[in-house]
Amino acid sequence: MPVDSRPESRPALSHREKQVLAYVAAGFSHKQVAKRLGISVHTVSTYLRRIRSKRTAPTVAHLIHLGLVEGVVPASNS
């Protein structure tokens, strides 16, 4: 299932959704994201649910790709 990256048809991600996406796409666990952002694990899950409702990203692999597409995670040159 491809990540939906058509700019004209997608609602914008909030600043906090981008922060959560960046951490998850970088490989952090929900617990680690929660601790870094000072929010609960449940809230991290809520943000991810909102991201998934705005974009087609059913798996962590899709979230990583989405993070690259959204520009919240820099592409690795290694």
PLY file of the C-alpha trace (Angstrom):
ply
format ascii 1.0
element vertex 78
property float x
property float y
property float z
element edge 77
property int vertex1
property int vertex2
end_header
0.00 0.00 0.00
1.72 3.23 -1.11
2.02 6.29 1.08
-0.38 8.99 -0.07
1.82 11.97 -0.87
-0.41 13.98 -3.19
-0.23 17.50 -1.72
-3.55 18.68 -3.12
-5.59 15.93 -1.45
-4.03 15.61 1.99
-4.73 17.51 5.19
-1.69 19.06 6.82
0.01 17.35 9.74
0.19 19.42 12.91
3.53 20.41 14.42
3.14 17.77 17.15
2.14 15.07 14.64
5.32 15.85 12.70
7.37 15.59 15.90
5.88 12.19 16.75
6.31 11.02 13.15
9.97 12.10 13.16
10.74 10.10 16.30
8.84 6.99 15.19
10.38 7.13 11.71
13.82 7.45 13.35
13.20 4.18 15.18
12.12 5.30 18.65
9.53 3.26 20.56
6.23 4.77 21.68
7.59 4.90 25.24
10.76 6.69 24.13
8.78 9.20 22.08
6.47 9.87 25.02
9.38 10.49 27.37
11.17 12.83 24.94
8.03 14.88 24.27
6.70 14.83 27.83
3.44 13.15 26.87
1.86 9.77 27.64
2.27 6.64 25.54
-1.47 6.78 24.92
-1.09 10.29 23.48
1.68 9.07 21.16
-0.73 6.38 19.92
-3.42 9.02 19.43
-1.08 11.17 17.32
-0.11 8.16 15.21
-3.79 7.31 14.72
-4.39 10.90 13.53
-1.40 10.70 11.17
-2.71 7.43 9.75
-6.17 8.96 9.25
-4.58 11.78 7.22
-2.16 9.57 5.26
-2.06 5.98 4.07
0.56 4.54 6.44
-0.63 1.25 7.95
2.80 -0.05 8.98
5.93 1.31 10.62
7.72 0.95 7.28
5.10 3.23 5.74
5.55 5.70 8.60
9.30 5.75 7.96
8.69 6.43 4.28
6.14 9.08 5.18
8.69 10.73 7.47
11.08 10.97 4.53
8.36 12.28 2.19
7.22 14.85 4.76
10.82 15.92 5.32
10.76 15.31 9.07
13.47 12.63 8.87
16.57 13.35 6.79
17.49 10.78 4.17
20.56 8.75 5.07
23.44 8.70 2.61
24.99 5.55 4.08
0 1
1 2
2 3
3 4
4 5
5 6
6 7
7 8
8 9
9 10
10 11
11 12
12 13
13 14
14 15
15 16
16 17
17 18
18 19
19 20
20 21
21 22
22 23
23 24
24 25
25 26
26 27
27 28
28 29
29 30
30 31
31 32
32 33
33 34
34 35
35 36
36 37
37 38
38 39
39 40
40 41
41 42
42 43
43 44
44 45
45 46
46 47
47 48
48 49
49 50
50 51
51 52
52 53
53 54
54 55
55 56
56 57
57 58
58 59
59 60
60 61
61 62
62 63
63 64
64 65
65 66
66 67
67 68
68 69
69 70
70 71
71 72
72 73
73 74
74 75
75 76
76 77
